[in-house]
């Protein structure tokens, strides 16, 4: 049976009064801020003592540089407009109009934040730095030969080793920019514009997934928070923002296919599988996307899309493997390369908890408060999933819980020491729907805090990756 999609048909979440009041939400956000402050103090002491963190403004990969730029007026205008009008418009706009508005506004917000640093420093120069993908595009004149020899250049000890970001990812990442170059869209400006345009669509993909799973009201409530996410600071002109969008649309299409709300669910599931396969060849860490994908199938109570999805994943894997790149070989060499660099010195005992502080900043205080509510609601959602009483709020609770679990696995693995403000974007994105559980009377205040965090970070720090 399909869950109703009407806004007014969704049940409200219920919990003990002490768990739903304003004070616990504020305390959770304050705890997140305190964790970040402690990480900053401890990180500064570690860096000054033995220089083992390799970040200049711990725990963020950034430099202290108060500044304004051409994007400042637009960023302020977008923040004010979304805080004042966002919640009302999100509830009233037609669905397709809402998706277009969310994508467009998120794009303007991300562009504005990127341009606070100026065109060259904030946009065109981001993906041309020495560790970035564009530094290796000219080595793909013969794509087949480059793929066959890709793993020969991962380790630092090998001749002509790849720049850090190319070596640290499967070749699907750099091939994206090779493709842009072949289309005549070479250079940092076009690459940055592509990443922002595609990356900002991730917010709309989350809404599509939630609605498909019967949580349209939650999607509409969370829409302004998806637009004003502080994570946009790092999504701007970042390949990880593009990765997040590919992952988000893979899950959105999976939800549509699983709930059979489209005319050709098998074809949609196949496309979802192709995108899921692509994510695995964009970033090794996106194998953890299997957790929210499993959550989607559990919520839909079906495995019917699975054969089509697996076929899509297998098709992508087959193309890369037959072209000469073996994923497992690349991953094992990456682990070796990872510990040839600064990761060997970065202390796990610090980053295993400092990463969480960074994630709290990227998601924003409202998301931290929402995550508290998600954790409190998770046991009830699991009980309802085991029975037959699953409700619309359970969709966002389960999806957000799956994203939290993926982050926990990534954190404990030790393969995410520092720079998680951008590396974890594909999972931080799915924490934002938890803001829909916040009381309606407080949402504009939380939106204001979200915007302030993003604006302060972007104007006080020069972020990097």
Secondary structure, 3 states (H helix, E strand, C coil): CCCCCCHHHCCCCCCCHHHHCHHHHHHHHHHHHHHHHHHHHHHHHHHHHHCCCCCCECCECEEECCCCCCCHHHHHHHHHHHHHHHHHHHHHCCHHHHHHHHHHHHHHHHHHHHHCCCHHHHHHCHHHCCCCHHHHHHHHCCHHHHHHCHHHHCCCCCCCCCCHHHHCCCCHHHHHHHHHHHCCCCCHHHHHHHHHHHHCCHHHHHHHHHHHCCCHHHHHHHHHHHHCCCCHHHHCCCHHHHHHHHHHHHHHHHHHHHHCCCCCHHHHHHHHHHHHHHHHCCCHHHHHHHHHHHHHHHHHCCCCCHHHHHHHHHHHHHHHHHCCCCHHHHHHHHHHHHCCCHHHCCCHHHHHHHHHHHHHHHHCHHHHHHHHHHHHHHHHHHHHHHCCCCCHHHHHHHHHHHHHHHHHHHHHHCCCCCCHHHHCHHHHHHHHHHHHHCCHHHHHHHHHHHHHHHHHHHHHEEECC
